[in-house]
């Protein structure tokens, strides 16, 4: 009778498509998973704690995109190790104690995993305290994270360690009381050639955009990299609240353009150096242009917080519009270098 019930709950739609309708049949399908399989998961609640290793061209998605399956609890809801060309879409995750999603290269630092797409995934209540991420990514290239929503996390909403040629687009990050979020998006450990665009950050940690960071040297990808992050573009985002809008930390080249910043509570930007190994570049060569910045002088006395060991003279500010809502006459910022064509005291909204 038990075997009969199992057969009813698993539907093999085609040779490479499997439909599962409960937790037992999901575990069974994962045990026998083959490359190039599409796993469709019926609506309902499922436990977390799933691990998939070295399965390529795998797709995991909701059977009904309007009723996504909900994975509750566990350390990680899903851990994918060395799964090239994975697609994960239309699922919900909540209540994990480590990370919502964990995606990595299996520790093979010289051979990144490529071609992962994560889209329309909702993640909430991760941690709540400590370095616990909504989406943890280590050693991934050509990764796309699209139109995901992350609410309440302990460490980072999305954490890139040594990821390259990737994009985060159209995502929403919302901090939550009781969760110790340090950043919404963190790009570190040799990460390069990444774009963060069209995202919305609301009280999303101390550093909503942490472009760079602090990484132990054994975890850099590639090994021997002399920057935390390089060639990063953050454009057309909305950043509301938090201690600052963006921190540049051990960066070797970035662009921050076309963003809207609303009411940071202490600084607007930070220029920092947290990794100081021999030969490591100072934080440098960042272009900040065409941004709309609205703040309150009662909160922001220092616009740019500059730490030791950085090269703020290599930053460029162009065509930004600055508006101190409570004191428009005091809108002009004190910057580490003279801005080109800045506008002050006119509400950019």
Residue pairs with C-beta under 8 A, 6 or more apart in sequence:
6 24
6 25
6 28
9 20
9 21
9 22
9 24
9 25
10 18
10 19
10 20
10 21
10 25
10 28
10 29
11 18
11 19
11 20
11 21
12 18
12 19
13 19
13 40
16 34
16 36
16 37
16 38
17 37
17 38
17 40
18 29
18 37
18 38
18 39
18 40
19 40
19 41
19 42
19 63
20 26
20 28
20 29
20 39
20 40
20 41
20 42
21 42
21 44
22 42
22 44
22 46
23 46
23 47
26 41
26 46
26 50
27 50
29 39
30 50
30 52
33 39
33 52
33 55
33 58
34 55
35 55
35 56
35 57
35 58
36 56
36 57
36 58
37 55
37 57
37 58
37 59
38 58
38 59
38 61
39 58
39 59
39 60
39 61
40 61
40 62
40 63
41 60
41 61
41 62
41 63
41 69
41 91
42 63
42 64
42 69
43 62
43 63
43 64
43 67
43 68
43 69
44 69
44 70
45 69
45 70
45 72
46 69
46 70
46 71
46 72
47 71
47 72
47 73
47 74
48 71
48 72
48 73
48 74
48 75
48 76
48 77
48 78
48 93
48 95
48 96
49 73
49 74
49 75
49 76
49 77
50 71
50 74
50 77
50 78
50 79
51 76
51 78
51 79
51 80
51 81
52 58
52 78
52 79
52 80
52 81
52 83
53 80
53 81
53 82
53 83
53 106
54 81
54 82
54 83
54 106
55 83
55 86
56 83
56 84
56 85
56 86
57 84
57 85
57 86
58 83
58 85
58 86
58 87
59 86
59 87
59 88
59 89
60 78
60 86
60 87
60 88
60 89
60 91
61 87
61 88
61 89
61 90
61 91
62 68
62 69
62 89
62 90
62 91
63 69
65 89
65 90
65 120
68 90
68 91
68 92
68 120
68 122
69 91
69 92
70 91
70 92
70 93
70 94
71 77
71 78
71 91
71 92
71 93
71 94
72 94
72 95
73 95
73 96
73 97
74 96
74 97
75 96
75 97
75 98
75 99
76 96
76 98
76 99
76 100
76 101
76 102
77 93
77 96
77 100
77 101
78 88
78 93
78 100
78 101
78 102
79 99
79 101
79 102
79 103
79 104
80 86
80 88
80 101
80 102
80 103
80 104
80 116
81 103
81 104
81 105
81 106
82 104
82 105
82 106
82 108
82 113
83 103
83 113
83 116
84 113
84 114
84 115
84 116
85 114
85 115
85 116
86 103
86 115
86 116
86 117
87 116
87 117
87 119
88 101
88 116
88 117
88 118
88 119
88 121
89 117
89 118
89 119
89 120
89 121
90 119
90 120
90 121
91 121
91 122
92 121
92 122
92 123
92 124
93 100
93 101
93 121
93 122
93 123
93 124
94 100
94 123
94 124
94 125
94 126
95 124
95 125
95 126
96 126
96 132
97 127
97 132
98 132
99 126
99 132
99 133
99 134
99 135
99 136
100 123
100 126
100 133
100 134
100 135
100 150
100 153
101 118
101 121
101 123
101 134
101 135
101 136
102 136
103 113
103 116
103 135
103 136
103 137
103 138
103 140
103 143
104 113
104 136
104 137
104 138
104 139
104 140
105 111
105 112
105 113
105 138
105 139
105 140
105 221
108 139
109 139
109 162
109 220
109 221
109 222
109 223
110 222
110 223
112 139
112 140
112 141
112 162
112 163
112 164
112 221
113 139
113 140
113 141
114 140
114 141
114 142
115 141
115 142
115 143
116 140
116 142
116 143
116 144
117 143
117 144
117 146
118 135
118 143
118 144
118 145
118 146
118 148
119 144
119 145
119 146
119 147
119 148
120 146
120 147
120 148
121 135
121 148
121 149
122 148
122 149
122 150
122 151
123 134
123 135
123 148
123 149
123 150
123 151
123 153
124 150
124 151
124 152
124 176
125 151
125 152
125 176
125 179
126 132
126 133
126 134
126 152
126 153
126 154
126 179
127 152
127 153
127 154
127 155
127 179
127 180
128 152
128 153
128 154
128 176
128 178
128 179
128 180
129 154
129 179
129 180
130 154
130 155
130 180
131 154
131 155
131 156
131 182
132 153
132 154
132 155
133 153
133 154
133 155
133 156
133 157
133 158
133 159
134 150
134 153
134 156
134 157
134 158
135 145
135 148
135 150
135 157
135 158
135 159
136 156
136 159
136 161
137 143
137 158
137 159
137 160
137 161
137 163
138 161
138 162
138 163
138 189
138 219
138 221
139 161
139 162
139 163
139 221
140 160
140 163
140 164
140 166
141 163
141 164
141 165
141 166
142 164
142 165
142 166
143 163
143 166
143 167
144 166
144 167
144 169
145 158
145 166
145 167
145 168
145 169
145 171
146 167
146 169
146 170
146 171
147 169
147 170
147 171
148 171
148 172
149 171
149 172
149 174
150 157
150 158
150 171
150 172
150 173
150 174
150 184
151 173
151 174
151 176
152 174
152 175
152 176
152 178
152 179
152 181
153 179
153 181
154 179
154 180
154 181
155 180
155 181
155 182
155 183
156 181
156 182
156 183
156 184
156 185
156 186
156 205
156 210
157 173
157 181
157 183
157 184
157 185
157 204
157 205
158 168
158 171
158 184
158 185
158 186
159 183
159 186
159 188
160 166
160 185
160 186
160 187
160 188
160 189
160 191
160 194
161 188
161 189
161 190
161 191
161 215
161 219
161 221
162 189
162 190
162 191
162 219
162 220
162 221
162 222
162 225
163 187
163 191
163 194
163 221
164 191
164 192
164 193
164 194
165 192
165 193
165 194
166 193
166 194
166 195
167 194
167 195
167 196
167 197
168 185
168 194
168 195
168 196
168 197
168 199
169 195
169 196
169 197
169 198
169 199
170 197
170 198
170 199
171 199
171 200
172 199
172 200
172 202
173 184
173 185
173 199
173 200
173 201
173 202
173 204
173 205
173 208
174 202
174 203
174 204
175 181
175 184
175 202
175 203
175 204
175 205
175 241
175 242
181 204
181 205
181 206
182 205
182 206
182 207
182 210
183 204
183 205
183 206
183 207
183 208
183 209
183 210
183 213
183 247
184 199
184 201
184 204
184 205
184 208
184 209
185 196
185 199
185 208
185 209
185 210
186 207
186 210
186 213
187 194
187 196
187 210
187 211
187 212
187 213
187 228
187 229
187 232
188 210
188 212
188 213
188 214
188 215
188 228
188 229
188 249
188 250
189 213
189 215
189 219
189 220
189 221
189 225
189 228
190 215
190 220
190 221
190 222
190 225
190 227
190 228
190 229
191 228
191 229
191 230
191 232
192 227
192 229
192 230
192 231
192 232
193 230
193 231
193 232
194 229
194 231
194 232
194 233
195 232
195 233
195 234
195 235
196 209
196 232
196 233
196 234
196 235
196 237
197 233
197 234
197 235
197 236
197 237
198 236
198 237
199 237
199 238
200 237
200 238
200 240
201 208
201 209
201 237
201 238
201 239
201 240
201 242
202 240
202 241
203 240
203 241
203 242
204 239
204 241
204 242
205 242
206 242
206 243
206 244
207 242
207 243
207 244
207 246
207 247
207 270
208 239
208 242
208 244
208 245
208 246
209 234
209 237
209 239
209 245
209 246
209 247
209 256
210 246
210 247
210 249
211 229
211 232
211 234
211 246
211 247
211 248
211 249
211 251
211 254
211 256
212 227
212 228
212 229
212 247
212 248
212 249
212 250
212 251
212 272
212 274
212 283
213 228
213 229
213 249
213 250
213 274
214 228
214 249
214 250
214 274
214 275
215 228
215 275
217 277
226 252
226 279
226 280
226 281
227 250
227 251
227 252
227 280
227 281
228 249
228 250
228 251
228 274
228 275
229 249
229 250
229 251
229 252
229 254
230 251
230 252
230 253
230 254
231 252
231 253
231 254
232 251
232 253
232 254
232 255
233 254
233 255
233 257
234 246
234 254
234 255
234 256
234 257
234 259
235 255
235 256
235 257
235 258
235 259
236 257
236 258
236 259
237 259
237 260
238 259
238 260
238 262
239 245
239 246
239 259
239 260
239 261
239 262
239 264
240 262
240 263
241 262
241 263
241 264
241 265
242 264
242 265
243 264
243 265
243 266
243 267
244 264
244 266
244 267
244 268
244 269
244 270
244 305
245 259
245 261
245 264
245 268
245 269
245 293
246 256
246 269
246 270
247 269
247 270
247 271
247 272
248 254
248 269
248 270
248 271
248 272
248 283
248 286
249 270
249 272
249 273
249 274
249 283
250 272
250 273
250 274
250 275
250 280
250 281
250 283
251 283
251 284
251 285
251 286
252 281
252 284
252 285
253 284
253 285
253 286
254 285
254 286
254 287
255 286
255 287
255 289
256 286
256 287
256 288
256 289
256 291
257 287
257 288
257 289
257 290
257 291
258 289
258 290
258 291
259 291
259 292
260 291
260 292
260 294
260 348
261 268
261 291
261 292
261 293
261 294
261 295
262 294
263 294
263 295
263 296
263 299
263 325
264 295
264 299
264 300
265 299
265 300
266 299
266 300
266 302
266 305
267 300
267 302
267 303
267 304
267 305
268 293
268 295
268 300
268 303
268 304
268 333
269 288
269 303
269 304
269 305
270 304
270 305
270 306
270 307
271 283
271 286
271 304
271 305
271 306
271 307
271 310
271 312
271 315
271 336
272 283
272 305
272 307
272 310
273 282
273 283
273 307
273 308
273 309
273 310
276 309
282 309
282 310
282 311
283 309
283 310
283 311
284 310
284 311
284 314
284 315
285 311
285 314
285 315
286 314
286 315
286 316
287 315
287 316
287 318
288 315
288 316
288 317
288 318
288 320
289 316
289 317
289 318
289 319
289 320
290 318
290 319
290 320
291 320
291 321
292 320
292 321
292 348
292 349
293 320
293 321
293 322
293 323
293 348
294 323
294 325
294 347
294 348
294 349
295 322
295 323
295 324
295 325
296 324
296 325
296 326
297 324
297 326
297 327
297 330
298 326
300 324
302 334
303 333
303 334
303 335
304 312
304 333
304 334
304 335
304 336
306 312
306 336
312 336
312 337
313 336
313 337
315 335
315 336
315 337
316 337
316 340
317 335
317 337
317 338
317 339
317 340
317 342
318 339
318 340
318 341
318 342
319 340
319 341
319 342
319 343
320 339
320 342
320 343
321 342
321 343
321 344
321 346
321 348
322 331
322 332
322 333
322 342
322 343
322 344
322 345
323 331
323 344
323 345
323 346
323 347
323 348
324 330
324 331
324 345
325 347
328 345
328 346
328 347
329 345
331 344
331 345
332 342
332 344
332 345
333 339
333 342
333 344
